[in-house]
Amino acid sequence: MSDQPVRTRNHFDDVVRFNPRQIKKAVGEVEGFNAKFAVIITSGVGTMSCAYLFGLLALVSLPAILIAANVLTKSDVPTFFTKPGLILIVSWVAQTFLQLVLLSIILVGQRVQSAASDARSLKEFEDTQIILDRLDTKTQGGLSDVLDAIKALGQKGLA
């Protein structure tokens, strides 16, 4: 076994960056509005850009929490971050929309992508079976025809 670390650089960009070309390709592999929508959301949310955006959203409400915990005073934080309307909107987005709505969409998107991946794997397996069947010397129409032709040529050369 090698002591070399596993390198993810070759696939890292495909996974963590928002790539419209890859999203378009993934959407093209599925049928129906709901499946396409779920794949778009899953592909977009599964990026580091989205993770940074969600992290910033979470940090918006942090000053109000620190004030409520008596770690900071209201004068330590710009008033914009302590307005009740902002805190309520951030709470609703984080707790209601992201957790309830987005979670189910992501699960559907993962199921759709898994089904598309399974279909690709099955097609690749079937193609591989055909190729191996053609390479089998005992299969009619495969290498057996080539071997018979070579044997016939060899026999003609001997005669």
C-alpha positions in Angstrom: 0.0 0.0 0.0 1.3 3.4 -0.9 2.0 6.2 1.6 0.9 8.8 -0.9 -2.1 10.8 0.2 -5.3 10.7 -1.9 -5.4 13.8 -4.0 -8.8 15.3 -4.6 -7.6 18.2 -6.8 -8.8 16.6 -10.0 -12.4 16.5 -8.8 -12.4 19.3 -6.2 -13.4 22.0 -8.7 -16.2 19.9 -10.0 -17.7 19.5 -6.5 -17.3 22.7 -4.7 -17.5 25.5 -7.3 -20.7 26.8 -8.9 -20.4 25.5 -12.5 -23.3 26.4 -14.8 -22.0 23.9 -17.4 -22.0 21.0 -15.0 -25.5 22.0 -13.7 -26.8 22.1 -17.3 -25.3 18.7 -18.0 -26.9 17.3 -14.8 -30.2 18.8 -15.7 -30.1 17.3 -19.2 -29.7 13.8 -17.6 -33.1 14.0 -15.9 -36.7 14.5 -17.1 -39.5 16.5 -15.7 -39.8 20.0 -14.1 -39.6 18.7 -10.5 -36.5 16.6 -11.2 -34.7 19.4 -13.1 -35.6 21.9 -10.4 -34.3 19.6 -7.6 -31.1 18.9 -9.5 -30.5 22.7 -10.0 -31.1 23.4 -6.3 -29.0 20.4 -5.1 -26.1 21.4 -7.5 -26.2 25.0 -6.4 -26.5 24.4 -2.7 -23.8 21.8 -2.7 -21.1 24.4 -3.4 -18.6 26.2 -1.2 -20.1 29.5 -2.5 -23.4 28.6 -1.0 -21.8 27.4 2.2 -20.1 30.8 2.6 -23.4 32.5 1.9 -25.1 30.5 4.6 -22.3 31.1 7.0 -22.6 34.9 6.4 -26.4 34.6 7.0 -25.8 32.8 10.3 -23.3 35.4 11.4 -25.8 38.3 10.8 -27.8 37.2 13.8 -24.7 36.5 16.0 -24.4 40.1 17.4 -28.0 40.0 18.7 -27.3 36.7 20.4 -24.1 38.0 22.0 -26.0 41.0 23.3 -28.7 38.8 24.7 -26.0 36.7 26.4 -24.4 39.8 27.9 -21.2 39.2 26.0 -21.6 42.5 24.1 -23.5 45.7 24.7 -25.8 47.4 22.1 -23.2 50.1 21.7 -20.5 47.6 20.6 -22.5 46.6 17.5 -23.9 48.7 14.6 -27.7 49.3 15.1 -28.5 47.5 11.8 -27.5 44.2 13.3 -29.7 44.5 16.4 -32.9 45.5 14.6 -35.7 43.0 15.5 -36.9 42.8 11.9 -33.5 41.6 10.6 -33.2 39.0 13.4 -36.7 37.7 12.6 -35.9 37.5 8.8 -32.6 35.7 9.4 -34.3 33.3 11.9 -37.2 32.6 9.4 -34.8 32.0 6.5 -32.4 29.8 8.5 -34.9 27.9 10.6 -38.0 27.7 8.3 -37.0 28.0 4.7 -33.5 26.4 4.7 -34.3 23.6 7.1 -37.8 22.7 6.0 -38.0 23.5 2.4 -34.4 23.3 1.1 -33.7 20.1 2.9 -36.5 18.2 1.2 -35.5 19.7 -2.2 -31.9 18.6 -1.7 -33.0 15.0 -0.7 -35.1 14.8 -3.9 -32.2 16.1 -6.0 -29.9 13.5 -4.5 -32.3 10.8 -5.3 -32.7 12.0 -8.9 -29.0 12.3 -9.3 -28.5 8.8 -7.9 -31.1 7.4 -10.3 -29.3 9.1 -13.2 -26.0 7.7 -12.0 -27.5 4.2 -11.7 -28.8 4.4 -15.3 -25.4 5.5 -16.5 -23.7 2.6 -14.6 -26.2 0.1 -16.1 -25.6 1.4 -19.6 -21.8 1.2 -19.1 -22.2 -2.4 -17.7 -24.3 -3.4 -20.7 -21.8 -1.9 -23.1 -18.9 -3.6 -21.4 -20.8 -6.9 -21.6 -21.2 -6.5 -25.3 -17.5 -5.7 -25.8 -16.5 -8.7 -23.8 -18.9 -10.9 -25.6 -17.4 -9.7 -28.9 -13.9 -10.5 -27.6 -14.9 -14.0 -26.6 -13.4 -16.6 -29.0 -16.4 -18.9 -28.6 -19.1 -16.3 -29.5 -20.5 -16.4 -33.0 -20.0 -13.0 -34.7 -17.1 -12.0 -32.4 -13.5 -13.0 -32.5 -14.5 -16.5 -33.5 -15.3 -15.2 -37.0 -11.9 -13.5 -37.1 -10.1 -16.7 -35.9 -12.0 -18.8 -38.5 -10.9 -16.4 -41.3 -7.3 -16.5 -40.1 -7.5 -20.4 -40.0 -9.0 -20.4 -43.5 -6.2 -18.2 -44.7 -3.6 -20.5 -43.0 -5.1 -23.6 -44.6 -5.1 -21.9 -48.1 -1.4 -21.1 -47.6 -0.7 -24.7 -46.7 -2.5 -26.1 -49.7 
